Amino acid sequence: METKWLEDFVSLAETRSFSRSAQLRHVTQPAFSRRIQALEAWAGTDLVDRSAYPLRLTPAGQTLYAQALEWLQALQGTRAMLRAQAAAGQDVIAFAVPHTLAFTFFPAWVSRLHAEFGPFKSRLAALNVHDAVLRLVEGGCDLLIAYHHSALPLQLDAERYEMVQLGEELLAPYSKPDAHGQPLFRLPTRAGQAVRPQPYLGYAPGAYLGHLAELLLKQTDIAGRLERVYETDMAEGLKAMALEGHGLAFLPHSAVREELRAQRLVSALPADAQAGEALQLRLSVRAYRARPAGKDAEQSRAQALWSHLQAQETKEAQAVPAAQRKSQG
């Protein structure tokens, strides 16, 4: 029997929905169902009454639910104590960060924190979005840093996890320039525009930024005017191909800042300003953590950093209305 089976079962008991719990646990519904079945095989009896809607626990399931809460709370308390002891000795803050942010946002962000908050030791795990979220859910990091957009939010329970906003990012198309500084490849203005299909460097299926890029293309109805010639799940890989002139790619601005300054890449948006506005997307960059429990957490370096990030978020939120009042005056 695995601990994650108990966590799955507790989630199912609280949501009364296989699909909702599968989302919260960041697994597919078939995989989630198999885990519950495995737990029932271990228990030797049915734990869920599947004939009811919404589903309900059997008497055995109710007993296990009460016991599972106690077991998991004890395990989490022990893990928190062990991690606090390890952190006290090493004073290391562990981050889980998706690959693109690990290469683009994270290094400069840490440099600013060292100047504003003070130096600290850090450990970075660069992962895909799913595994980065799972690292947080399983208690393997202090902070998760990830993109956020309302069209594709992370399914984290607000009662168990809290968030601060760190900044914004612009996702837009870029291309290598020609000898005159114009993009070699440019997005068409509309689906009916009479131009040859443009070579498109896309994200592999399942990539977070890829989902958002595809959403933009579908909304503007020009996907059919692009020819996908290459794909990878990392923005840095797409940037390398774009720099070589293989096609246009949707990339976060932080990943191409230096290349734009050196004019090694240029915007591949349509010349029409209105059409171009619809083909770029603003994202939030957010930090997430599990809500702490116990007095040890209040004294940790990770807690001090989180308090600093919260103060910065409040300060920036207050500065926006002040700037608006000044412009109106």
N, C-alpha and C positions, 0 to 999 in steps of 0.2 A: 504494500500500500504506500502511495506517494503522498507527500504533504499537499501537493497541488490538487490532488483529487478532493481532499477535504475543503480546500479553498474554493474549488469549483462547486462543490455541494452546498457550501454556505451561501455562495452567490445565487445558486438556483433556488434555494429555500427562501431567499429574500426577494428575488425578482419574480418568482413563479413563471419564468419564461426561459426556455432553452435558447432562443435566438438572442434575447437581451443579455443573458449571462455570457453567451459566447462572445458577444461584442465587448463586454466589460473585461473579459478574460483574454481578449486578443487572440482567439483561436476561431477556426471555422466551426459552424454548428455541428457537422458530422463528427469532427474531432472531439468537441465538447461532449457530445452524446456518448461517444465511446468511453470517455473518462468516467462519466457517471455510471455507465454499465460496468466498468471495471471495478468501481467502488462497490457496487451492489454485489458483484461476484465475490469480492473480498469479504463483504459483510454476510453473504450467504442468504440474503433476503432482499425483496424489493424495498426501496427507500422512497420511491416516488409513485404516486397514483397518477398514471398517464391517461386514465379514462375521464378525468375531470378537466374542466377548462374555466379559469386558469388551473394549472396543475396544483396538486397539494401533496403534502408529505404523508406517507403511511405512518402508523404508530412507531415503527422501527426507525423511520426517517426522522421523526420528531425527536426521538431519543438521541440519535446520532448527531442531529443538529445542535442540541444543547451541549453534548460532549465535545463536538468539534470546535465550538466557540471557545470553550475552556482550554482545549489543547492548543489551538492556534494562538490564543492570547498568551499562553505560557511560553510557547515557542518564540513568538515575536518579542516578548519581553526578554527572553534569554538572548536572542540574537541582537537586540538593541543594546543589551548590557555588554556583550562580547565586542560588538562593533565600537561602542563607546570606549571600551578599554583599549582596543587596537588604535582607534583614532587618537586617544590621549597620548599613546606612545609615539605614533607616527605623525599626527597632526596633518593628515592627508585628506583632501576633499576629493571624492570620486565622482566623475561626471560620465554620463552616457549621452552620446551625441551622434546623430545621424552623420554619415560620411561627408556630405556637402558642407554642413555647418562646421564640422570638425576641421575642414581644410580652409574655409573662408572666414566664418564669423568668429570662431572660438579663439584663435591666436591673438587677434587684435583686442577682443573683448577682455581676455585675461590681462593683457598689458595695461588696459585702462583700469581694471580692478586693482592691479598692483599699485598703481599711482593713487587711486582714490581710497581704497580700502586698506591697502597694505599687503606686503608679500605673503603668500601662502603656498603650500605644497599641494599639487593636484595630480590626479590620475585620470587619464582620458581613455574611455572605451569607444572607439569609432565603429558604429554598427549601422545596419539598415534600420528604418524607422520602427518596424515591428519588434526587432530584437532590442532596440534601445528602450522602448516602452516596457518590454518584458523585463529588462534589467531593473528598471525602477520598481515595477510591480513585485518582483521577487526579492527586493531589498538589496540588490547588488550595487547600488550607487546612491550617493547623497542627492544629486540633482540630475534631472533629465533636461536637456535643452533641445527644442524642436520647433519646427515651423508650425504655424496655425493659420487656417483659413476656414471661414464658416461653412464652405462647401465640403470640407474634408476635415472635420474636427477629430482630435484624439478622444477616444472613448475612455476617459478616466473619471472615476467616481469622485465628485466634488466633496463628498463627505470624508473621503480618505486621502485625497491629494489636494494640494493648493498650488497656486500659480502666480507668477509675476511676469509682467511684460518687459522684455529687455530692449526691444527696438523693432524696426520695420525693415522689410526687404522688398525689392521690386523684381518680379520675374518677367523677363521680356526677351524678344528674339534678337540674336546678334549674328553677324557674318564677317568674314574677312573682307577688307576693302579692296577695290581695284586700284589701278594706277592713279586714278583721279580722286581717290578717297571715298568713292561711293560703294555701297555694299555689292559684293559679287552676286548675292542672292537676297531677294526681298520678298516679304509676304505679300500676296496679292490683296488688292483692296476688297474684292468680293469674289464669290464663287464663279460668277459669269465672266470675270475679266479674261480677256483673250491673251494669255501668256502661257508659256510652256511650264509644266509642273516644276516647282523648285525643289532641289535636293534637301531633304529634311533629316536632321540628326536627332533622333528621338530617344526617350528614356525607355528602358526595358519594362515589360509589364510588371505592375506592382510597385514601381517607384513612386514615392509621394509626389515629387515635382512633376513626374510624368502624368499623373492623374489630373493635376491642375492645368498643365499645358494642353492636354487633350480637351479639357473642359472649355478652355478659351477657344480652341479651334472649332469645336462643335457649335458653340454659341454664335460664332461669326460665320459659320457655314463655308469655311475655306479649306477644310481638311482634304477634300478631294483634289485640291490644286497643289498638294505637296506629295513628293515621292520619297518615302522613307528609305534611305540608303544605308543607314547605320543606326544601331541602338546599343545602349549600355545603361547600367543602373546608377552611374556616377556622373555628376555634373562636370567634374574635372576631366573625365574621359571625353565628354561631348565638347568641352572647350578646346581640348587638344586637337580634335578633328576639325573644328571650326577654324582654328588658327592655320590649319594646313589647307583650308579652302575646299573642304569636302561638302559643305552645305551650311545651312543656317540651323541654329539651335536656341531653344529657350533656356536661359541661364539666369541665376540670381545675380543681381548687380554686384554684390560683394565679391563674387568669383571672377568678375571681369574688370574690376575697377582699374587695375594697373594696365591691362591691355587696352582699355578705352583711352586712358591718358596717353599711352604711347601710340595710339591709332593703329594698333595691330588688329583690333576688332572695332566694328561700328554697328550702330543700330540697324536691324533689318526690318523695322516697322514700315508699313506702307507710307508713301509720301503724304497721303491724305491724313491730316491730323486727327480728324474725328474717328476714322477707321483705326488709326494707330492706337488711340486711347483704349479702344475695346480689346486690343490684343496684348495688353500687359496687365499684370495682376499684382496687387500689394498684399504682402503676407506679414503676419506678426512673427517675431521670434520670442518664444516664451521659455521660462524655466519652470519646472515642476518638481515637487518633492512630496514625499509621504508626510502627512501631518504628524508631528512628533508627539511622543508620549514619554512622560517621566522627567525627572529633574536633570538627569545626566545630559539630555539633549539640549537643555538650555545653556549649558556651559561649553558646548562643542564649537569648534571653529566653523563648521558648516552652518550652525545656527547663527553665528555672528555674521557670516556672509549673507545668509538669507535676510536677516534684519536690515543689512545695508542695502540689498536689492529692493526690498519693500520701501525703504525710505527714498531711494532714488526714483522709484516708480511714482510715489506720491508727489515728490518734488516736480517731476516732469509733467504730471497731470495738472498740477496747480499752475505751472508756467504757461500752459496753452491758453487758458482763459485770460491770463494777464496780458499775453501777447495780442490776443484778439481785441481786448479793451483798448490797448495802446494804438492798434491800427485803426480802430473805429474813431478814436479821439483825434 
